[in-house]
């Protein structure tokens, strides 16, 4: 994937790094934490494709660089 596409998605998903998920969890792409995720998690409200708001778990990263690396791994796996 071209770096420009990755940057564009990160900007869109994170509100240019200003979203609560980005500032509290360093999660630039909105990647959720399912049962296979062994790292830290944060529970946040999300609407996704539902007609109501739900609370779901998202991955927490120690920094934004870790979010980028995990995004790459997420796409490969």
WOJO-V955086 format. One line per field, one symbol per residue. ss: DSSP state (h for helix, s for strand, l for the rest). phi: phi as a letter, one per 40 degrees, with the letter a starting at -180 (. if undefined). burial: + if it has 24 or more other C-alpha atoms within 12 Angstrom, else -. A space follows every 50 residues. Layout:
ss = ???
phi = ???
burial = ???
//
This chain:
ss = llhhhhhhhhhhhhlllllhhhhhhllllllsllllllllssssssllll lllssssssllllhhhhhhhhhhhhhl
phi = .cdccccccccccbgfgbccccccbfccbgccbcccccccbbcacabfbc cbcbbbcbcbbcacccccccdccdccc
burial = ---------+---+--+---++-++++++++++-------++-+------ ------+++++--+--++-++------
//
